[in-house]
Amino acid sequence: MSVTPEPGLLGSQLSLFNYALRSHRENPDTPLSRDGEPYPDDEQHRGRKSRPRASEDRRREGADVATVLDAHFAKRSAVPGDLAGAFHDLYVPIHPNDHIAAAACRVDADRVRATGRWLVQHATDRCAATVGLALLATLWDDDDLPLIKTIGLLSNRFGPLAACALERRSWCGGSEALLWLAERVTGWGRVYVVESLCKVGSAAARPWMLRRACDGDYLNRYFAGKVATAAHLHEAITAAKPDSELVDHTGLLLTIMADSGGTGITLDHYPPAAAVLQAHCEHASRLEPSVERFLIAAQLAEYLHQPSAGRIAWPEGRREQVVAGYLSLLNREGWCAVARAGLAAGDHRVTWLAGALAPGLGLRAFTDAVNDE
């Protein structure tokens, strides 16, 4: 018989899974607002006087969770519901953990799966739901995909383990599930899921990775270079007529890599950088002007003046050629008109560009405006 936790212990009786499912149904094609936060159990976690802390010895993280699991699985009469409140006062790792995985491997896989599924689907406390997902991340069953995808929508908490569990099931629908989830998460959750897509190397995911993987968030720096490599950006952007979405995303990805020092692969550590920059410049010149495209071209032109750009393996004279190409594009009358309109409208991006980049680049959109005054 399942043991029901005391009402005061876990607060809300809405499971994290049902909360994620309900929130997703309200906006099925977009990420949850604020990653779904606050979660239903927020009151039980936000004001805690004695918040569980990670062990000072990182090797011991998750060991106490594994001890609880070992004791639970040692009782043949124990049922998953007995664990509903068992982890609330423990530090529960949100990433794959060796101790928890070892505890799962000491038990029959069917029992581990039943326990993991129950906790993911029914736990009203994030700690128990996290342990359930960690158990499922040690298995391969494709029947678990809907559970993993749904709880993964609460990606700031469950993203790392959901990505791991789906990556493990890449042979039976996990790749498609990762792509589905990638379109519906932001922030750290997007980092975990996109990095898993890069590892899996799914052909079906490549068009999305080339056009939509980066959403402009600062955390994109962690995976932009991995996307460029795994999705074979060099091959795609140097094709004869790439579509505008590919060109625009390539520009965004290049600006992110240009500013990824300390977090991800930088352009000077990306072997095809010279060819990709040249191809982007050439293809961008065939597109209609927009504020976004103006900003991207200006940022890349400014980057190419920096010392780090000199560490790229340029063919002789190619760097200067690409710089000239971007500046020529930025100084076209149509592009200048778009920039001036943005400045007049108070677009904060154009205002920043006018003060931070335009003087050094001598952009006509702004120097002419000053002279006209």
Long-range contacts (C-beta under 8 A, 24 or more apart in sequence): 1-79, 2-79, 2-80, 2-81, 2-82, 3-79, 3-81, 3-82, 3-84, 4-81, 4-84, 5-84, 5-85, 5-124, 6-85, 9-44, 9-85, 9-88, 10-41, 10-44, 10-84, 10-85, 10-88, 10-124, 10-125, 11-40, 11-41, 11-43, 11-44, 11-124, 12-40, 12-41, 12-43, 12-124, 13-124, 14-40, 14-124, 15-40, 15-121, 15-122, 15-123, 15-124, 15-129, 16-40, 16-41, 16-123, 16-124, 16-125, 16-126, 16-129, 16-151, 16-154, 17-120, 17-121, 17-122, 17-123, 17-129, 17-147, 17-150, 17-151, 19-154, 20-150, 20-151, 20-153, 20-154, 21-150, 23-153, 24-150, 24-153, 24-184, 29-183, 29-184, 30-184, 31-153, 31-184, 31-185, 31-186, 32-153, 32-154, 32-184, 35-154, 35-155, 35-156, 35-157, 35-185, 35-186, 35-187, 35-189, 36-153, 36-154, 37-154, 37-156, 39-126, 39-154, 39-157, 40-124, 41-124, 41-125, 41-126, 44-88, 44-125, 45-126, 50-89, 52-89, 52-90, 52-91, 52-92, 53-91, 54-91, 54-93, 55-91, 60-99, 61-91, 61-93, 61-97, 61-99, 62-92, 62-93, 62-97, 62-98, 62-99, 62-100, 63-99, 64-90, 64-91, 65-90, 65-92, 65-93, 65-97, 65-99, 65-100, 65-103, 65-131, 66-99, 66-100, 66-102, 66-103, 69-100, 69-103, 69-104, 69-131, 70-103, 70-106, 72-115, 73-103, 73-106, 73-107, 73-111, 73-115, 80-114, 80-115, 80-118, 80-119, 80-122, 81-118, 81-122, 83-115, 83-119, 83-128, 83-131, 84-119, 84-122, 84-123, 84-124, 84-125, 84-128, 85-125, 85-128, 86-128, 87-125, 87-127, 87-128, 87-130, 87-131, 88-125, 88-127, 88-128, 90-127, 92-127, 92-130, 92-131, 93-130, 93-134, 94-130, 94-157, 94-158, 94-160, 94-161, 95-160, 95-161, 95-164, 96-134, 96-137, 96-160, 96-161, 96-164, 97-134, 100-131, 100-134, 100-135, 101-134, 101-137, 101-138, 104-134, 104-135, 104-138, 104-139, 105-138, 109-139, 112-138, 112-139, 113-139, 113-141, 113-144, 116-144, 117-144, 117-147, 120-147, 120-148, 120-151, 121-147, 126-157, 129-158, 130-157, 130-158, 130-161, 133-158, 133-161, 133-162, 133-165, 134-161, 136-165, 137-161, 137-164, 137-165, 137-168, 139-165, 139-168, 140-168, 140-169, 140-171, 140-172, 141-169, 142-169, 142-172, 142-173, 142-174, 144-169, 145-169, 145-173, 145-174, 145-177, 148-177, 149-177, 149-180, 149-181, 152-181, 152-185, 152-189, 152-193, 153-181, 153-184, 153-185, 155-181, 155-185, 155-186, 155-187, 155-188, 155-189, 155-190, 155-192, 155-193, 156-187, 156-188, 156-189, 159-185, 159-188, 159-189, 159-190, 159-191, 159-192, 159-193, 160-192, 162-192, 162-193, 163-192, 163-193, 163-195, 163-196, 164-196, 166-193, 166-196, 167-196, 167-199, 167-200, 170-200, 170-202, 174-200, 175-200, 175-202, 175-204, 175-205, 176-202, 176-204, 178-202, 178-205, 179-204, 179-205, 179-208, 182-208, 182-213, 183-208, 183-212, 186-215, 186-217, 187-217, 187-219, 188-219, 190-215, 190-217, 190-219, 190-220, 191-219, 191-222, 191-223, 194-223, 194-226, 194-227, 195-222, 195-223, 195-226, 197-230, 198-223, 198-226, 198-227, 198-229, 198-230, 198-231, 199-230, 201-230, 206-231, 206-232, 210-236, 210-246, 210-249, 210-250, 211-243, 211-245, 211-246, 211-249, 212-245, 212-249, 213-249, 213-253, 214-249, 214-252, 214-253, 214-256, 216-252, 220-256, 221-256, 221-257, 221-259, 221-260, 221-263, 221-264, 222-263, 222-264, 223-264, 224-253, 224-256, 224-257, 224-260, 224-264, 224-265, 225-257, 225-260, 225-264, 225-265, 225-266, 225-269, 225-270, 226-264, 226-265, 227-253, 228-253, 228-257, 228-265, 228-270, 228-276, 229-265, 229-270, 233-272, 233-276, 234-272, 234-275, 234-276, 237-276, 237-279, 237-280, 237-283, 238-275, 238-276, 238-279, 242-283, 244-287, 247-280, 247-283, 247-284, 247-287, 248-287, 248-292, 248-293, 248-296, 250-276, 250-279, 250-280, 250-283, 251-280, 251-284, 251-293, 251-296, 251-297, 251-300, 252-296, 254-280, 254-296, 254-300, 255-296, 255-299, 255-300, 255-303, 258-299, 258-300, 258-303, 258-308, 259-303, 261-308, 266-308, 267-303, 267-308, 267-309, 267-312, 268-308, 268-309, 268-311, 268-312, 271-313, 273-312, 273-313, 274-312, 274-313, 274-314, 274-315, 274-318, 274-319, 274-322, 277-304, 277-312, 277-322, 278-318, 278-321, 278-322, 278-325, 281-322, 281-325, 281-326, 281-329, 282-325, 284-329, 285-325, 285-328, 285-329, 288-334, 289-332, 289-334, 289-335, 289-337, 289-338, 290-338, 291-338, 291-339, 291-342, 291-347, 291-349, 291-350, 293-335, 294-330, 294-335, 294-338, 294-339, 294-342, 294-350, 294-353, 294-365, 295-349, 295-350, 295-353, 297-326, 297-329, 297-330, 297-335, 298-326, 298-330, 298-353, 298-357, 298-358, 298-361, 298-363, 299-357, 300-326, 301-326, 301-327, 301-330, 301-361, 302-357, 302-360, 302-361, 305-360, 305-361, 327-361, 327-362, 327-363, 330-361, 330-363, 330-364, 330-365, 331-363, 331-364, 331-365, 335-365, 336-363, 336-364, 336-365, 336-368, 337-365, 339-363, 339-365, 339-366, 340-365, 340-366, 340-369, 343-369
